[in-house]
Amino acid sequence: MPQQEPERRGACRRNTNETQVHVELCLDGTGKSTVQTGIGFLDHMLTHVSKHGRIDLALSATGDLHVDDHHTVEDVGIALGQALDEALGDRAGIERYGWAVLPMDEALVLCAVDISGRGMCVYDAAVAAERVGGMATEMAPEFFRAVAMNAHMTVHIRKICGFNAHHVLEAAFKAFGRALAAAVARRPGATDIPSTKGVL
């Protein structure tokens, strides 16, 4: 009987004068999540990443929301990226690349992920609305940039079409979850690091 691979888990506790964030995740989960950031729309989006990424996620954050949502959203992205980085370890045996094109009513968004060892985010999914619920729409690229830089991965997000801000952002987060699930998936029988460099 083949030996079962150990679960890939990561955690991060980030405490600053502006925010306190705690993340625990398992890449080999079923998409269960408990999320509480104080920003309802961000909670909603993170549950989508968990569900569609098949990542078990426990995330809590408190921050200076009396100022605005910037510090909380960005620091949640930083902590999530660091937890992903820990869970991925040396990256041996993973697919490395993943992508998804996801429709949400009139919106269509593409996300591509490369677990490259290099942090980079290219975000082209602008919307006209300044806010969705309690979150500024300009914070979406800041969130993805923080995740990408701290998880040492390349993330491209591009809006193909769409005008409803909620739909566009929801499609982006869902597409990220699905692309991430594909990229972190284990290649059957593979134990090598998927790079000619021998390291990611």
N, C-alpha and C positions, 0 to 999 in steps of 0.2 A: 504493500500500500504506500503510495507516494506521500512524502512528508509535507504537511501543510505549511505554507509560507507564513512567517510571522506577520501580524498586523502592523501596518505602517502608521504610527501615531506621532503627533507633534503637539506642542503646547507653547504658549507664550504668555507671560504676564508683563504688561507694560504699564508702568506708573510714572506719570509726570505731574507737574503742577497744574496741567490743563485737563488731563484725562486719566482714567484708570481702566485698563482693558485686560480681560482674561479670555484666552482662547484655548480650547482643547479640541482636537479633531482626529479622525481616523479615515485614511484614504480608502480603506477596504470595508466601508460601511454599507448602509442601505439607504442613506439619505435622511436619517432622523436628525432633527435639529431643535435646539432650544436657544433662542436669540433674543437678547434684550439690550438695546443700545440707547433707548430714550428717543430714537427717531423711528417712528412707525414705518415709514416707507423704506428705510434702510433695512430694518428687520425683515420686512416682506421680501426685499431683494435677496438678502442673505439666505433666507429659507429656500429660495429658488436655486441658488448656487449649490446648497447642500443637497436638495432633492434631485436635481438634474445632474449633479456631479457625483451622486452616490457617495457623498462624504458625510459621515456622522459629525455633527458640529455642535459644540456648546460654546456660546460666546456671550459675554456680558460686558457692558461698557457704561461708565458714567463720565460725563464731561461737562464743560462750561457752556452748556446750551443757552445760557442767558446771554452769552456773547454772540455766538452763531453756531452752525453745525460743522464748521470747517475742521476744528481740531478733532472732534469725535470721529467724523467720517475718515479722515486721513489716518488717524492713529489705529482705528479698527483695521484699515487696509494694511498698515505696517505690521500689526500683530498677526493678522491672518497670514500675511506673506511669510513671516518668520516661522510660524507654526507649520506651514506647508514645506518650507525649506528643511526643517527638522525631520518631518515625516518622510521626505523623499530620500534622505540619507545620501549615499553616493550615487544614486540614480541608476544603479545596475539593474538590468533586466526590464526597464520600462520602454514603452513605445516612443517616448520623447515628444512626438508631434501629435497634435489633435486639432480638429477644426469642426465647426458647426455653422450652418446657415439656418437661422431660426425665424419663422414667421410669428407675428403676434397681430392678428387682424390686418390692418393696412401696413403695418411696419414689417420690415425684413432686415435683419442684422446678421452680419458675418463676424465670427470670432475665430482666430487662429492662434494657437499656443505652441511655443517651442520651449521645452525645458532645457535651455541652452547653457545655463551657468552665467548668463549675462542678463542684467536687468534692462528691459526696454519696453515701453508702452507707446503704441501709436493709436490714438483714439480719434475717430472721425465720425461722430454720431451726434452732431449738434441738433438741439431742439429749440423752438422759439420760446417756450415757457421758461420762466426763471426758477420756478419751484414746482415740485410735485409733493404734495403733503408737506411734511416738515423738513424736506431736504432740498437744498439748492441743486438745480440740475448741473451747474458747473462743477459740483463736487464728484460727479460720476467719473470723469477722467482722472481726478485726483485720487480717488479710491483705487482704480485699476492700476494707476502708475505706482502707488504705494505697494500694492500686492506684488506687481511685477518686479520692482526693484528689490524687495526684501525676500522674495522667493527665488530670485536670480533666474527669471524666465522672461521670454519675449512674448508680449501679448499685442495682437492687432485686433481692433474692433472697428468695424466700418458699417455705417448705415447705408443700406442699399435703397430703401425708400421708407416713408413713414412721416407722419406729422403730429400724431398724438404723443405727447412727451412720456406719459405713463407707458404706453405701448412700446415705444422705442427703447426706453431704459429697461423695461422688463425683458424685452427680447435680448438686449445686450447681456444682462446678468444670466439669463437662462442659457444663452449661447456660450458664455464663458464657462458655466458649469459643465455643459456637455463637452466642450472642447478640452477642458481640464480632465474630465473623466477619461477621455480617449488618450490623452498624453501621458497620464500616470499609470495607465493600464499595464499590467505585466505581460510581456511577450512570452507565450508558452515555451518553456524549456530554455529561455535565454537567461544568462547570468552576466553577460558582458555589459559594459557601459556603451550606449549607443552613440559613439563618436569616434572618429579616426584619431582624435587626440588621446583617447584613452581616459579622459576625465571630463566631467561636466561641472 
